[in-house]
Amino acid sequence: MLVPVVLALAAAPACSLRALAVNQLGAALAGSSSGWASDDDLELVRDATPFALKTMESLLASSPDNRDLLLATASGFTQYSYVYVHTEADYVEGRDLAAATAMRERARRLYRRAIGYGMRGLVVGRPSFAAGLRRDAAGELRSLGREDVALLYWTSAAWGALISLSKDDGDVAGDLPLVETMMGRARELDPSFGDGAIWDFFIAMEGGKPAAAGGSATRAREAFDRAVAISQGRRAAPYVSLAESVAVSAQDRAEFQSLLRQALAIDPDAAPEQRLANLVAQKRARWLLARADELFIE
């Protein structure tokens, strides 16, 4: 009932009230992603996100160990960097290389921020987690449960994206096996997380590495099949990822075009919770199709 709650709040110390308010807001922010994910206006979300991210950072100053807030902030920075900085650099590179270079450097900074928040969330209640991860990743990750999958996924996603932009930095690129192990643990704990989004990582990772470096087109296709099955074909990202990695590497233009057309054929309104992600993937599909002559040697 409202009255007992109000009386309880009135009797609480001011610091407790503040902590309660921050924690409740943190939980609300962490659970509000569906509202953003179902939006159909990429520009509106782009303009609104920085304020939301800075608000969450301000709240974390008051509640630094709030896992809900840390998750929301890590996932928010990862998605903002990928959608509005990292991939946009690809789109502008042809006409402004200097701008694209600056955008990629900014994306790296944003990904580092996301990783920091994600790791802080994973460390809560596990003070030795970060150090243990470096010593024995597989062993340390066994301490995580299904409730940790979201933090593990977004931390790994940001880290993997950072590595993709840092191939000339041996210290960063050397963390790829660790990130693969982290995402592998997330997949083990909840293979259906994010409507199959975990499998997208393995499509790109297996398809993007040459066989000599441990990559496998076969495993990339298996990951694609899992992603599509889990999402029941409602997500465009797996099609775009397989086209951009495996089909380009194999110089199979017909498959490349077929996969991207399948991505574009998905109705964003058919799965409202995936609407924004599908619009992002379809934008990239159109860009890739327009670049087909550059990607394939006839």
Residue pairs with C-beta under 8 A, 6 or more apart in sequence:
9 17
9 20
12 20
18 62
19 62
19 63
22 59
22 62
22 63
22 66
22 69
23 63
23 66
23 68
25 59
26 56
26 59
26 63
26 66
26 68
26 69
26 72
27 68
29 52
29 56
29 59
29 68
29 69
29 72
30 68
30 69
30 71
30 72
31 68
32 72
33 72
33 75
34 273
36 45
36 49
36 276
37 273
37 274
37 275
37 276
37 277
38 272
38 273
38 275
38 276
39 45
39 275
39 276
40 268
40 269
40 275
40 276
40 279
42 83
42 276
42 279
42 280
42 283
45 276
46 80
46 83
46 84
49 76
49 80
49 84
50 80
52 76
53 73
53 76
53 77
53 80
56 69
56 72
56 73
56 76
57 73
59 66
59 69
60 66
60 69
60 70
60 73
60 117
63 69
64 120
65 120
65 124
67 121
67 124
67 151
70 117
70 118
70 120
70 121
70 124
70 151
71 118
71 121
71 150
71 151
71 154
73 114
73 117
74 114
74 115
74 117
74 118
74 121
74 151
74 154
74 155
74 158
75 114
75 150
75 154
76 114
77 110
77 111
77 113
77 114
77 117
77 158
78 111
78 114
78 154
78 157
78 158
78 161
80 110
81 106
81 107
81 110
81 111
81 114
81 158
81 161
82 107
82 161
83 280
85 103
85 104
85 106
85 107
85 110
86 103
86 104
86 107
86 111
86 161
86 165
87 280
87 284
88 103
89 99
89 100
89 101
89 103
89 104
89 107
90 100
90 287
91 287
92 99
92 100
92 103
93 100
104 165
107 161
107 165
108 162
108 165
108 166
111 158
111 159
111 161
111 162
111 165
112 162
114 154
114 155
114 158
115 155
115 158
115 159
115 162
118 151
118 152
118 154
118 155
118 158
119 130
119 155
121 151
121 155
122 129
122 130
122 144
122 148
122 151
122 152
122 155
123 129
123 130
126 143
129 140
129 143
132 139
132 140
133 140
133 141
133 178
133 182
134 178
137 178
137 181
137 182
138 181
138 185
141 152
141 181
141 182
141 185
142 185
144 152
144 185
144 189
145 189
146 189
146 190
148 189
149 186
149 189
149 190
149 193
150 193
152 182
152 183
152 185
152 186
152 189
153 183
153 186
153 193
153 194
153 197
153 198
155 182
156 179
156 182
156 183
156 186
156 201
157 183
157 201
159 175
159 178
159 179
159 182
160 176
160 179
160 183
160 201
160 205
162 172
163 172
163 173
163 175
163 176
163 179
164 208
166 172
166 173
167 173
180 205
183 198
183 201
183 202
186 193
186 198
187 193
187 198
187 199
187 202
190 198
191 198
191 199
191 226
191 230
192 230
195 230
195 231
195 234
195 235
195 271
195 273
195 274
196 226
196 227
196 228
196 229
196 230
196 231
196 235
196 238
197 227
197 235
197 237
199 223
199 224
199 226
199 227
199 230
199 238
200 223
200 227
200 237
200 238
200 241
202 219
202 220
202 223
203 220
203 223
203 224
203 227
203 238
203 241
203 242
203 245
203 246
204 220
204 241
204 244
204 245
205 215
205 220
206 215
206 216
206 217
206 219
206 220
206 223
206 245
207 215
207 217
207 220
207 241
207 242
207 245
207 246
207 249
208 215
208 245
208 249
209 215
210 249
211 217
217 246
217 249
217 250
220 242
220 245
220 246
221 242
221 246
224 238
224 239
224 241
224 242
227 235
227 237
227 238
228 235
228 238
228 239
231 238
231 271
231 274
233 266
234 266
234 270
234 271
234 274
234 278
235 266
235 271
235 274
235 277
235 278
235 281
236 263
236 264
236 266
236 277
236 278
236 281
236 282
236 285
237 263
237 277
237 278
237 281
239 259
239 260
239 262
239 263
239 281
239 285
240 259
240 260
240 263
240 281
240 284
240 285
240 288
242 259
243 255
243 256
243 259
243 260
243 263
243 285
243 288
244 284
244 288
247 253
247 255
247 256
247 259
248 256
248 295
248 296
251 296
251 297
253 292
253 296
256 288
256 292
256 295
256 296
257 289
257 292
260 285
260 288
260 289
261 289
263 281
263 282
263 285
264 282
264 285
264 286
266 278
266 282
268 274
268 275
268 278
268 279
268 282
269 275
271 278
288 295
